[in-house]
Amino acid sequence: MGEIQRPGALYQQVAAEIRSGIAAGEYPPGALLPSEAQLMERYQVSRPTVRKAVDRLRSEGLIDVVHGKGSFVRSIPTPSVTIDRTITREGDTFRTGLSDWAEVEPPTVTRGHTTATTGPLLGLEEGEAVFLVDRLLADPTTGTRAMHRMVIPLATAAEVEELENPDISPDQVYAALAKAGHHLTWRETVSARMPLPDERAALDIPEAMPVLSAAHIATGDNDRPLILERMLTSASRTQLSYAITGPLSTSGAVPNDA
């Protein structure tokens, strides 16, 4: 391949050509990319252009740069942990997919306020008072980490005696809500994004690795939001699992396992 002819800045053109080569299998996972000198000759560009192109691919998570060895195509890892997001109940006991994860450090409880994001999820205005319960968890087998936060409106805490000290586990929170007479249901949204620097450090994940963000909304009677539970974990090391149920009869009745 000779001099490139794509539109855009030269380093973007070089990055696009290498990216296409990765997608086409010219550079398979784990393969060593050509050296800087080879890329300069192949695309007829300067060393700074090649370095900017390689840095762009590294920031996209497509390659790893190993000092003294070169640039390698990143392998697509198989998730090492499956987190069951289905909430189950046996009698008065609730279990979530994080029930067996260990706490890396003690939970922290602070008073905070709803934001432009969390307020609508809880059916509240921005700036309303809430408890924030933060945990850093780790899977005991693989060491995979998860950042976990429960957002508890003060109105919910005032109704349930056990939530006066809200650093209890999510399992215990749901059990306390059920004991108080709430018929619980949940809905969840999941998205992927790039982590903030402090999130990347807490989760102990490499640069340019996206995270999965999952949010449970626990609702009571009349579909009233009671609790917001948020989880953040590495998108490369975890996958989420859900139990999906459907109508059992022509009447359209759907079972409620909670």
C-alpha positions as a Markdown table, in Angstrom:
| # | Residue | x | y | z |
|---|---|---|---|---|
| 1 | Met | 0.0 | 0.0 | 0.0 |
| 2 | Gly | 1.4 | 3.4 | -1.0 |
| 3 | Glu | 0.7 | 6.9 | 0.0 |
| 4 | Ile | -2.7 | 7.3 | 1.5 |
| 5 | Gln | -5.5 | 9.3 | -0.2 |
| 6 | Arg | -8.2 | 9.6 | 2.5 |
| 7 | Pro | -9.6 | 13.0 | 3.5 |
| 8 | Gly | -8.7 | 14.5 | 6.9 |
| 9 | Ala | -5.6 | 15.0 | 8.9 |
| 10 | Leu | -2.7 | 12.7 | 8.0 |
| 11 | Tyr | -2.6 | 11.0 | 11.4 |
| 12 | Gln | -6.3 | 10.3 | 11.2 |
| 13 | Gln | -5.8 | 8.8 | 7.7 |
| 14 | Val | -3.0 | 6.5 | 9.0 |
| 15 | Ala | -5.1 | 5.5 | 12.0 |
| 16 | Ala | -8.1 | 4.7 | 9.7 |
| 17 | Glu | -5.9 | 2.5 | 7.5 |
| 18 | Ile | -4.5 | 0.5 | 10.4 |
| 19 | Arg | -8.0 | 0.3 | 11.9 |
| 20 | Ser | -9.3 | -1.1 | 8.7 |
| 21 | Gly | -6.5 | -3.6 | 8.7 |
| 22 | Ile | -7.4 | -4.7 | 12.2 |
| 23 | Ala | -11.1 | -5.1 | 11.2 |
| 24 | Ala | -10.1 | -7.1 | 8.1 |
| 25 | Gly | -7.9 | -9.5 | 10.0 |
| 26 | Glu | -4.6 | -8.3 | 8.4 |
| 27 | Tyr | -3.5 | -7.6 | 12.0 |
| 28 | Pro | -5.2 | -10.3 | 14.2 |
| 29 | Pro | -5.5 | -10.1 | 18.0 |
| 30 | Gly | -2.1 | -10.2 | 19.6 |
| 31 | Ala | -0.3 | -9.3 | 16.4 |
| 32 | Leu | 2.6 | -6.9 | 16.5 |
| 33 | Leu | 2.0 | -3.9 | 14.3 |
| 34 | Pro | 4.7 | -2.7 | 11.9 |
| 35 | Ser | 7.4 | -0.5 | 13.5 |
| 36 | Glu | 7.3 | 3.2 | 13.3 |
| 37 | Ala | 9.9 | 3.2 | 10.5 |
| 38 | Gln | 7.9 | 0.6 | 8.5 |
| 39 | Leu | 4.6 | 2.6 | 8.9 |
| 40 | Met | 6.4 | 5.8 | 7.9 |
| 41 | Glu | 7.7 | 4.1 | 4.7 |
| 42 | Arg | 4.4 | 2.4 | 4.0 |
| 43 | Tyr | 2.3 | 5.5 | 4.2 |
| 44 | Gln | 4.9 | 8.1 | 3.3 |
| 45 | Val | 4.4 | 10.2 | 6.4 |
| 46 | Ser | 6.5 | 11.6 | 9.2 |
| 47 | Arg | 7.3 | 10.0 | 12.6 |
| 48 | Pro | 5.1 | 12.4 | 14.6 |
| 49 | Thr | 2.2 | 11.6 | 12.3 |
| 50 | Val | 2.7 | 7.8 | 12.9 |
| 51 | Arg | 3.0 | 8.4 | 16.7 |
| 52 | Lys | -0.2 | 10.4 | 16.7 |
| 53 | Ala | -2.0 | 7.7 | 14.7 |
| 54 | Val | -0.8 | 5.0 | 17.1 |
| 55 | Asp | -1.8 | 7.1 | 20.1 |
| 56 | Arg | -5.3 | 7.5 | 18.6 |
| 57 | Leu | -5.7 | 3.7 | 18.2 |
| 58 | Arg | -4.4 | 3.2 | 21.8 |
| 59 | Ser | -6.9 | 5.7 | 23.1 |
| 60 | Glu | -9.7 | 3.8 | 21.3 |
| 61 | Gly | -8.7 | 0.6 | 23.0 |
| 62 | Leu | -7.6 | -1.2 | 19.8 |
| 63 | Ile | -3.9 | -1.6 | 20.6 |
| 64 | Asp | -1.6 | -1.9 | 23.5 |
| 65 | Val | 1.8 | -0.1 | 23.4 |
| 66 | Val | 4.6 | -2.0 | 25.2 |
| 67 | His | 7.7 | 0.0 | 25.8 |
| 68 | Gly | 10.7 | -1.4 | 24.0 |
| 69 | Lys | 8.6 | -4.0 | 22.2 |
| 70 | Gly | 6.1 | -2.2 | 20.0 |
| 71 | Ser | 2.4 | -1.9 | 19.5 |
| 72 | Phe | 0.2 | -5.0 | 19.7 |
| 73 | Val | -3.4 | -5.5 | 18.6 |
| 74 | Arg | -5.5 | -5.9 | 21.7 |
| 75 | Ser | -7.2 | -9.3 | 22.1 |
| 76 | Ile | -10.9 | -9.3 | 22.7 |
| 77 | Pro | -11.1 | -10.7 | 26.2 |
| 78 | Thr | -13.7 | -13.2 | 27.4 |
| 79 | Pro | -15.6 | -11.7 | 30.3 |
| 80 | Ser | -14.3 | -13.4 | 33.5 |
| 81 | Val | -17.4 | -12.7 | 35.6 |
| 82 | Thr | -21.1 | -13.0 | 34.9 |
| 83 | Ile | -23.2 | -10.9 | 37.2 |
| 84 | Asp | -26.8 | -12.1 | 37.6 |
| 85 | Arg | -28.9 | -9.0 | 37.7 |
| 86 | Thr | -32.0 | -10.9 | 38.6 |
| 87 | Ile | -33.2 | -10.2 | 42.1 |
| 88 | Thr | -34.5 | -13.3 | 43.9 |
| 89 | Arg | -36.5 | -13.7 | 47.1 |
| 90 | Glu | -36.9 | -16.7 | 49.3 |
| 91 | Gly | -39.2 | -15.9 | 52.2 |
| 92 | Asp | -37.9 | -12.7 | 53.8 |
| 93 | Thr | -34.4 | -13.1 | 52.2 |
| 94 | Phe | -33.4 | -11.2 | 49.0 |
| 95 | Arg | -30.4 | -11.9 | 46.9 |
| 96 | Thr | -28.7 | -9.9 | 44.2 |
| 97 | Gly | -25.8 | -10.8 | 41.9 |
| 98 | Leu | -23.4 | -9.0 | 44.1 |
| 99 | Ser | -24.4 | -10.7 | 47.3 |
| 100 | Asp | -21.3 | -12.8 | 47.5 |
| 101 | Trp | -18.9 | -10.1 | 46.5 |
| 102 | Ala | -16.4 | -8.9 | 49.2 |
| 103 | Glu | -16.1 | -5.3 | 50.4 |
| 104 | Val | -12.7 | -3.9 | 49.5 |
| 105 | Glu | -13.2 | -1.2 | 52.1 |
| 106 | Pro | -16.0 | -0.3 | 54.5 |
| 107 | Pro | -19.1 | 1.5 | 53.0 |
| 108 | Thr | -19.4 | 5.2 | 53.3 |
| 109 | Val | -22.6 | 7.0 | 53.9 |
| 110 | Thr | -23.0 | 10.7 | 53.1 |
| 111 | Arg | -25.9 | 13.1 | 52.8 |
| 112 | Gly | -26.3 | 14.4 | 49.3 |
| 113 | His | -28.8 | 15.7 | 46.8 |
| 114 | Thr | -30.5 | 14.4 | 43.7 |
| 115 | Thr | -28.9 | 15.5 | 40.4 |
| 116 | Ala | -30.3 | 16.2 | 37.0 |
| 117 | Thr | -29.8 | 12.5 | 36.3 |
| 118 | Thr | -30.8 | 10.8 | 39.5 |
| 119 | Gly | -33.8 | 13.1 | 40.3 |
| 120 | Pro | -36.0 | 12.0 | 37.4 |
| 121 | Leu | -35.1 | 8.4 | 38.0 |
| 122 | Leu | -36.5 | 8.7 | 41.6 |
| 123 | Gly | -39.4 | 10.9 | 40.6 |
| 124 | Leu | -37.9 | 13.8 | 42.5 |
| 125 | Glu | -36.8 | 17.3 | 41.7 |
| 126 | Glu | -33.1 | 18.1 | 41.4 |
| 127 | Gly | -31.5 | 19.1 | 44.7 |
| 128 | Glu | -33.7 | 17.0 | 47.0 |
| 129 | Ala | -32.0 | 15.4 | 50.0 |
| 130 | Val | -30.9 | 11.8 | 49.8 |
| 131 | Phe | -28.5 | 9.3 | 51.5 |
| 132 | Leu | -25.6 | 8.1 | 49.3 |
| 133 | Val | -24.2 | 4.7 | 50.3 |
| 134 | Asp | -21.0 | 3.9 | 48.4 |
| 135 | Arg | -19.2 | 0.5 | 48.3 |
| 136 | Leu | -16.2 | -0.8 | 46.5 |
| 137 | Leu | -16.7 | -4.5 | 45.9 |
| 138 | Ala | -14.5 | -7.3 | 44.5 |
| 139 | Asp | -15.4 | -10.8 | 43.2 |
| 140 | Pro | -13.6 | -13.2 | 45.5 |
| 141 | Thr | -12.6 | -15.6 | 42.7 |
| 142 | Thr | -11.2 | -13.2 | 40.0 |
| 143 | Gly | -10.7 | -10.0 | 41.9 |
| 144 | Thr | -12.9 | -8.1 | 39.4 |
| 145 | Arg | -14.1 | -4.9 | 41.0 |
| 146 | Ala | -17.4 | -3.1 | 41.0 |
| 147 | Met | -18.3 | 0.4 | 42.3 |
| 148 | His | -21.8 | 0.3 | 43.9 |
| 149 | Arg | -24.0 | 3.2 | 45.1 |
| 150 | Met | -27.4 | 3.2 | 46.6 |
| 151 | Val | -29.3 | 6.5 | 46.5 |
| 152 | Ile | -32.0 | 6.5 | 49.2 |
| 153 | Pro | -34.4 | 9.5 | 49.4 |
| 154 | Leu | -34.9 | 10.7 | 52.9 |
| 155 | Ala | -38.7 | 10.2 | 52.5 |
| 156 | Thr | -38.0 | 6.5 | 51.9 |
| 157 | Ala | -35.6 | 6.2 | 54.9 |
| 158 | Ala | -38.2 | 7.9 | 57.1 |
| 159 | Glu | -40.7 | 5.2 | 56.4 |
| 160 | Val | -38.4 | 2.3 | 57.3 |
| 161 | Glu | -36.7 | 2.0 | 60.7 |
| 162 | Glu | -33.8 | -0.1 | 59.4 |
| 163 | Leu | -32.8 | 2.7 | 56.9 |
| 164 | Glu | -32.0 | 5.1 | 59.7 |
| 165 | Asn | -28.5 | 3.5 | 59.4 |
| 166 | Pro | -28.5 | 3.0 | 55.6 |
| 167 | Asp | -25.1 | 1.3 | 55.4 |
| 168 | Ile | -26.8 | -2.1 | 55.3 |
| 169 | Ser | -26.4 | -4.3 | 52.2 |
| 170 | Pro | -28.8 | -4.0 | 49.3 |
| 171 | Asp | -30.3 | -7.4 | 50.2 |
| 172 | Gln | -31.1 | -6.1 | 53.7 |
| 173 | Val | -32.5 | -2.8 | 52.2 |
| 174 | Tyr | -34.9 | -4.7 | 50.0 |
| 175 | Ala | -35.9 | -7.0 | 52.9 |
| 176 | Ala | -36.6 | -4.0 | 55.1 |
| 177 | Leu | -38.7 | -2.4 | 52.4 |
| 178 | Ala | -40.7 | -5.6 | 52.0 |
| 179 | Lys | -41.1 | -5.9 | 55.7 |
| 180 | Ala | -42.5 | -2.4 | 55.8 |
| 181 | Gly | -45.3 | -3.5 | 53.4 |
| 182 | His | -43.9 | -2.4 | 50.0 |
| 183 | His | -44.6 | -4.7 | 47.1 |
| 184 | Leu | -41.3 | -4.3 | 45.2 |
| 185 | Thr | -40.7 | -4.4 | 41.5 |
| 186 | Trp | -37.6 | -3.3 | 39.6 |
| 187 | Arg | -36.6 | -1.9 | 36.3 |
| 188 | Glu | -33.0 | -1.5 | 35.0 |
| 189 | Thr | -31.1 | 0.5 | 32.4 |
| 190 | Val | -27.6 | -0.4 | 31.2 |
| 191 | Ser | -25.2 | 1.8 | 29.3 |
| 192 | Ala | -21.5 | 1.8 | 28.4 |
| 193 | Arg | -19.1 | 4.8 | 28.7 |
| 194 | Met | -15.5 | 5.7 | 29.3 |
| 195 | Pro | -14.6 | 5.9 | 33.0 |
| 196 | Leu | -13.5 | 9.0 | 34.9 |
| 197 | Pro | -9.9 | 8.9 | 36.2 |
| 198 | Asp | -11.0 | 8.2 | 39.8 |
| 199 | Glu | -13.3 | 5.4 | 38.6 |
| 200 | Arg | -10.6 | 3.8 | 36.5 |
| 201 | Ala | -8.3 | 3.8 | 39.5 |
| 202 | Ala | -10.9 | 2.4 | 41.9 |
| 203 | Leu | -11.8 | -0.4 | 39.4 |
| 204 | Asp | -8.2 | -1.1 | 38.6 |
| 205 | Ile | -8.7 | -1.2 | 34.9 |
| 206 | Pro | -6.4 | -0.1 | 32.0 |
| 207 | Glu | -6.6 | 3.2 | 30.2 |
| 208 | Ala | -9.1 | 3.3 | 27.3 |
| 209 | Met | -11.2 | 0.5 | 28.8 |
| 210 | Pro | -15.0 | 1.3 | 28.9 |
| 211 | Val | -17.2 | 0.5 | 31.8 |
| 212 | Leu | -20.7 | -0.8 | 32.1 |
| 213 | Ser | -23.1 | 1.3 | 34.1 |
| 214 | Ala | -26.3 | -0.4 | 35.4 |
| 215 | Ala | -29.1 | 1.2 | 37.3 |
| 216 | His | -31.8 | -0.6 | 39.3 |
| 217 | Ile | -34.9 | 1.4 | 40.2 |
| 218 | Ala | -36.8 | -0.3 | 43.0 |
| 219 | Thr | -40.5 | 0.8 | 43.0 |
| 220 | Gly | -43.3 | 0.2 | 45.5 |
| 221 | Asp | -47.0 | 0.4 | 45.2 |
| 222 | Asn | -48.4 | 2.7 | 42.5 |
| 223 | Asp | -45.0 | 2.4 | 40.7 |
| 224 | Arg | -43.5 | 4.8 | 43.2 |
| 225 | Pro | -39.6 | 4.9 | 43.0 |
| 226 | Leu | -38.1 | 4.0 | 46.4 |
| 227 | Ile | -34.4 | 3.3 | 45.8 |
| 228 | Leu | -31.9 | 3.8 | 43.1 |
| 229 | Glu | -29.1 | 1.2 | 43.0 |
| 230 | Arg | -26.2 | 1.9 | 40.6 |
| 231 | Met | -23.3 | -0.4 | 39.6 |
| 232 | Leu | -20.1 | 0.4 | 37.6 |
| 233 | Thr | -17.8 | -2.3 | 36.5 |
| 234 | Ser | -15.3 | -3.1 | 33.7 |
| 235 | Ala | -16.9 | -3.8 | 30.3 |
| 236 | Ser | -14.1 | -6.2 | 29.4 |
| 237 | Arg | -14.2 | -8.3 | 32.5 |
| 238 | Thr | -17.9 | -8.6 | 33.2 |
| 239 | Gln | -21.1 | -9.5 | 31.5 |
| 240 | Leu | -24.6 | -9.1 | 32.9 |
| 241 | Ser | -27.2 | -11.8 | 33.0 |
| 242 | Tyr | -31.0 | -11.5 | 33.3 |
| 243 | Ala | -33.8 | -13.9 | 33.8 |
| 244 | Ile | -36.5 | -13.1 | 31.2 |
| 245 | Thr | -40.1 | -14.2 | 31.7 |
| 246 | Gly | -43.0 | -14.0 | 29.4 |
| 247 | Pro | -46.8 | -14.5 | 29.5 |
| 248 | Leu | -47.9 | -17.8 | 30.9 |
| 249 | Ser | -51.4 | -17.7 | 29.5 |
| 250 | Thr | -53.5 | -16.0 | 26.9 |
| 251 | Ser | -54.6 | -13.5 | 29.6 |
| 252 | Gly | -51.1 | -12.0 | 29.4 |
| 253 | Ala | -50.3 | -12.6 | 33.1 |
| 254 | Val | -46.6 | -12.3 | 33.9 |
| 255 | Pro | -45.2 | -14.0 | 37.0 |
| 256 | Asn | -43.7 | -11.9 | 39.7 |
| 257 | Asp | -40.8 | -13.7 | 41.4 |
| 258 | Ala | -40.4 | -11.0 | 44.0 |
